[in-house]
Amino acid sequence: MPNVQWNKFIDTHKTRFCVTIYFSDYLELRKRVKGPIMTKDGKEFPTPNAVTKAMAKAIKCDYTIKSGGAEQIVMIAEKEEAAAFAKAVGAKRWMQSDGKPCLATNSARISHEVMVGLAKTARLM
């Protein structure tokens, strides 16, 4: 299904389900590295947004992503799809948002190892 523009998604879906992902190790690495982050094989390491977008392709209903660097907020139209996406990315928590904005306070912290695993699953590495 389509990745809908953020405001259009909010206007269209009064009940929505949020999965917030925080790539904490990526943020720390970003602070230490100038320029692109490279893997040991010389490939550019994918960003949290690239990993999130690749994993979200499996969502079968409307969704939208808001990227804030290491933090990614994914709003999904259907509860079952939100639960499946949360499980796929290793997020133990997700929330329903009835007309209210999704909050980053419910973030699932994703370690470097998990991010690498997700990137490989999404064939970004």
BANU-503596 format. One line per 10 residues: their letters; for each residue z, y, x of N, C-alpha, C. Coordinates in pm, whole numbers, plus 50000, padded with zeros to 5 digits. Last residue first. Layout:
! BANU-503596
a> Z/Y/X/Z/Y/X/Z/Y/X  ...
! end
This chain:
! BANU-503596
mlratkalgv> 50272/49590/52218/50296/49560/52361/50237/49426/52393  50218/49598/51960/50204/49726/52029/50225/49708/52179  50252/49392/51774/50142/49387/51871/50112/49523/51934  50477/49376/51630/50373/49464/51576/50250/49470/51666  50623/49219/51805/50587/49165/51673/50473/49245/51612  50659/49406/52010/50578/49286/52035/50534/49223/51905  50822/49590/51878/50693/49634/51931/50601/49515/51959  51046/49428/51828/50967/49481/51716/50828/49525/51762  51128/49382/52095/51092/49271/52008/51008/49317/51890  51187/49644/52171/51082/49572/52242/51034/49454/52156
mvehsirasn> 51401/49692/51996/51280/49773/51987/51162/49703/52055  51587/49507/52091/51534/49490/51956/51404/49570/51940  51634/49620/52344/51584/49483/52333/51521/49458/52196  51738/49872/52278/51612/49862/52351/51550/49723/52335  51871/49869/51938/51881/49866/52084/51742/49855/52147  51919/50069/51665/51828/49969/51721/51835/49978/51874  52140/50127/51404/52112/50151/51546/52030/50035/51601  52073/50251/51093/52089/50126/51166/52051/50156/51311  52232/50520/50918/52137/50468/51016/52175/50333/51073  52345/50676/50726/52344/50532/50702/52252/50460/50802
talcpkgdsq> 52300/50937/50777/52433/50886/50810/52442/50735/50793  52067/51034/50685/52061/50968/50815/52196/50908/50853  51984/50994/50344/52073/51045/50447/52063/50965/50575  51739/51111/50122/51792/51000/50201/51875/51059/50314  51820/51331/49849/51754/51300/49975/51818/51180/50044  51815/51205/49510/51881/51275/49620/51807/51243/49750  51694/51046/49321/51666/51188/49318/51731/51268/49428  51877/50806/49409/51825/50849/49280/51810/51000/49278  51850/50589/49652/51862/50734/49640/51797/50777/49510  52007/50314/49799/51927/50365/49689/51953/50513/49679
mwrkagvaka> 51990/50205/50144/52055/50267/50029/51956/50306/49922  52082/49961/50388/51982/50048/50328/52046/50102/50202  52177/49777/50678/52209/49863/50565/52085/49938/50516  52086/49638/50889/52175/49566/50798/52204/49646/50672  51774/49617/51029/51871/49710/50970/51957/49634/50870  51569/49470/51138/51704/49445/51185/51808/49542/51134  51322/49487/51033/51350/49575/51147/51493/49559/51199  51339/49298/50826/51236/49283/50930/51266/49368/51053  51540/49403/50661/51562/49276/50731/51465/49261/50847  51408/49629/50566/51534/49644/50641/51561/49518/50722
faaaeekeai> 51196/49506/50428/51168/49590/50545/51294/49605/50630  51339/49375/50223/51256/49297/50317/51227/49378/50443  51456/49594/50092/51541/49488/50149/51464/49408/50253  51226/49728/50011/51322/49794/50100/51410/49691/50169  51117/49541/49836/51043/49576/49958/51134/49645/50060  51311/49546/49637/51284/49421/49709/51211/49448/49840  51294/49817/49545/51416/49763/49605/51390/49638/49689  51018/50033/49603/51075/49916/49536/51190/49855/49616  50942/50257/49758/50946/50267/49612/51019/50151/49545  51111/50387/50042/51030/50280/49985/51049/50280/49834
mviqeaggsk> 51133/50583/50327/51162/50575/50184/51061/50481/50121  51264/50587/50640/51158/50523/50561/51206/50517/50417  51322/50780/50913/51366/50759/50775/51247/50705/50698  51415/50750/51245/51306/50729/51150/51367/50705/51012  51500/50898/51552/51543/50862/51416/51423/50857/51321  51391/50988/51782/51453/50855/51786/51494/50807/51648  51193/51194/51605/51211/51144/51741/51266/51002/51740  51193/51176/51322/51270/51277/51392/51298/51231/51534  50969/51115/51065/51004/51088/51203/51079/51206/51262  50954/50961/50765/50983/51090/50826/51037/51061/50965
itydckiaka> 50728/50786/50562/50810/50785/50684/50830/50929/50730  50698/50615/50249/50673/50730/50334/50770/50725/50451  50532/50396/50015/50640/50430/50109/50601/50555/50184  50438/50176/49752/50436/50309/49813/50556/50327/49905  50431/49829/49860/50439/49933/49758/50432/50068/49829  50452/49640/50062/50352/49619/49958/50358/49720/49845  50476/49663/50411/50533/49705/50282/50423/49702/50177  50353/49618/50651/50379/49500/50567/50436/49537/50430  50350/49858/50782/50224/49811/50725/50242/49690/50634  50589/49903/50910/50579/49942/50769/50449/49896/50703
maktvanptp> 50541/49838/51176/50621/49746/51095/50608/49775/50946  50394/50067/51248/50334/49934/51259/50409/49833/51173  50581/50273/51207/50456/50271/51131/50392/50132/51133  50777/50197/51398/50810/50203/51255/50684/50197/51170  50634/50224/51639/50691/50094/51601/50719/50091/51451  50572/50497/51630/50463/50398/51636/50513/50260/51594  50831/50608/51631/50743/50629/51516/50629/50528/51514  50929/50533/51883/50993/50480/51762/50904/50496/51639  50638/50464/52092/50743/50552/52041/50811/50486/51921  50566/50215/52343/50546/50277/52212/50666/50362/52170
fekgdktmip> 50486/50277/52681/50584/50221/52589/50570/50290/52453  50177/50217/52832/50266/50317/52775/50356/50251/52671  50168/49975/53098/50125/50024/52966/50225/50127/52916  50254/49861/53332/50177/49983/53342/50123/50035/53209  50425/49650/53308/50283/49617/53326/50194/49742/53333  50668/49771/53256/50649/49713/53390/50503/49678/53415  50577/50070/53068/50634/49936/53081/50612/49886/53224  50662/50419/53069/50570/50310/53099/50646/50177/53107  50673/50712/52889/50753/50599/52933/50658/50481/52951  50524/51022/52992/50524/50899/52913/50612/50791/52974
gkvrkrlely> 50756/51279/53112/50624/51226/53080/50633/51098/53000  51054/51182/53265/50961/51294/53241/50824/51233/53214  51342/51021/53153/51204/51006/53201/51122/51130/53166  51590/51064/53037/51583/51039/53182/51442/51041/53237  51551/51094/52767/51620/51202/52838/51605/51188/52989  51440/50851/52701/51357/50971/52691/51418/51087/52769  51663/50686/52715/51555/50669/52811/51467/50794/52816  51804/50780/52490/51863/50790/52624/51757/50779/52732  51619/50710/52290/51658/50850/52308/51717/50871/52448  51618/50435/52312/51494/50509/52339/51527/50655/52368
dsfyitvcfr> 51873/50372/52225/51839/50348/52365/51712/50423/52405  51854/50440/51947/51945/50511/52038/51909/50492/52185  51678/50469/51700/51646/50402/51826/51725/50470/51939  51770/50425/51381/51797/50512/51495/51779/50432/51624  51650/50427/51054/51656/50354/51180/51676/50454/51294  51707/50385/50718/51710/50480/50828/51736/50404/50957  51561/50327/50422/51603/50255/50542/51594/50357/50655  51602/50378/50075/51589/50433/50210/51639/50337/50317  51431/50392/49773/51521/50316/49857/51495/50353/50002  51429/50583/49470/51369/50537/49595/51476/50470/49679
tkhtdifknw> 51347/50731/49177/51434/50629/49235/51361/50576/49358  51130/50903/49160/51266/50958/49145/51371/50860/49196  50837/50940/49298/50937/50832/49287/51077/50890/49281  50689/51180/49309/50640/51066/49231/50749/50962/49203  50824/51354/49480/50787/51399/49345/50751/51281/49254  50841/51194/49710/50964/51240/49644/50935/51282/49500  50566/51171/49771/50645/51051/49742/50772/51090/49665  50506/51435/49827/50440/51369/49714/50518/51245/49673  50657/51474/50060/50691/51549/49938/50627/51487/49814  50526/51273/50240/50670/51281/50213/50700/51350/50079
qvnpm> 50235/51088/50148/50291/51209/50207/50434/51229/50154  50243/50729/50171/50226/50851/50092/50291/50969/50166  50075/50474/50275/50182/50556/50328/50160/50693/50266  49973/50236/50027/49957/50357/50109/50088/50415/50160  50000/49881/50084/50000/50000/50000/50000/50124/50088
! end
